[in-house]
Amino acid sequence: MTKIFERDARLDYKFIINGSTWILDPLNPHKVSGGYGPNSELRMPDYVMPPEIENRPEIPPGKVLTTTFQSAQLGNSRTIRIYTPPGYETNTDSLGLILFHDGLEYLPLASAQNVLDNLIADQKIMPVIAIFVPPVKRTEEYAGGLQMKFTAFIVSELMPWVDQNYRTHRNPDFRATLGASNGGNIALWLGLNHPEQFGNIAAQSSYVQPSIFTRFENETKKNLRIYLDIGTYDIPLLVPMVRDFEKIIAAKGYPYHYLAFHEGHSWGNWRAHLDDALTFFFQPVP
């Protein structure tokens, strides 16, 4: 069996032996980390590895603090990580902020700290604070029965604590939230319900629940900027869903950035396009 891919395509894959044993391609040196361990990586000739994911020892790094946060709304606790950019301790500026869903995966699997460090060092984005928040019950919190309580946790518990303890810009134009798959769904939900908190929303390869479609289409346009991307080899349910949602926000007049890539539903895809969302939201001040 043969298959033809676009010259700039990039895909994760494994071989399956006897219908049950999954192995890496022994003849392919290219590997990429995923949520279930390493995968072999198909890189077509015109695919360019994203330079911003690489660690550059010559530039000053930001710092990442780890803490445990207790939620009264959800009755649980979770480990969160907070990134502060280089020079944070030596100035008094209020900074923009981005909240990452599936945050403890965006750090190792999407090289999020390297991306932030490199974009800041190259003056492609303004210095920002990043909050990396994991789910405890992912599907329920991001797209199910705990969605309202999770929203209250973010808006009434976590963000006030962040604003009290860090020099954050309170203007929602300088605040973003981002996620992939169901994490993109909760990012859209937070922006829809709390544009006073987050004026910038990024959804990568996102599920979009029906009520989000309906409300974006029928409610008054909110002060939001939206970043969407999708892989042409993504989960089949999601590809038309994201394309249809793009049509709704375009018709409504939202400022947005929509991109499609010849990739699949994977961290290799999402890490390569973090810079597209960040540079859309956080253009440096001239």
PyMOL commands that set and color helices and strands:
alter all, ss='L'
color gray80, all
select helices_A, chain A and resi 51-53+88-90+103-109+112-121+138-143+147-165+172-174+182-193+210-218+238-252+267-272+274-281
alter helices_A, ss='H'
color red, helices_A
select strands_A, chain A and resi 10-13+15-17+21-23+31-34+37-43+63-71+76-84+96-101+128-133+175-180+200-204+225-233+256-264
alter strands_A, ss='S'
color yellow, strands_A
deselect
rebuild
show_as cartoon
